[in-house]
Amino acid sequence: MAVSESFTAFLAEQLAPLGPVTMRRMFGGAGVFCHGVMFGLVVAETLYLRGDEQNRECFAAAGSTPFSYERQGRVVELAYWRVPDQLLDEADELLAWARAALAAARRVAAKKPGKAPGRGRAPRGRA
């Protein structure tokens, strides 16, 4: 399930107009971040973008499915939806979907108590 450097470099280039996009290795894949907010997930050379109540229907209408995995005999679905393959060939469309995913990720982050969108975690145990 490793993610190739060439694919993450391609995505970083395509998503650069959003701002400082970074990739962090996690769970055998990579998280896609902009200004400290995770709005995407790359697993097995597949890009998934953050969905919420405002943009989820766009993913569903395009035939997309959420990222899922099995844990303790149950299927767990995350709020990251597979990007339709054709968007990887259409930079402007991919960017529009990524902007919507970033907005969704910011909305979700804003709802979490004690967290401001775009801020990293505070160090523990220090004043």
C-alpha angles and dihedrals in degrees: 000000000000119000118229121235090230092058094047090047090051091050093046089053093047093047097042094104087068091066132259102357116190133179122217122192112239138155093357091307135058136265116226113220137183119187089348095305118119108224102155144037129205118203125167093347091308124119120219122187130205116266131192138163091292101052105019093095091059089058093046092047089054090054093253124151131207121255110263139177137180121254125175091343094310130103113238118200121201127205091251115105128205113255112235107255094236091063090069087067094046109065097186094050092045089052092050091052091045091052090052090048092049090050089050091050090050091050091051092046091050090057093056112096115245095011127105119200113262096019124118125224117286115240113262123239097016130106 
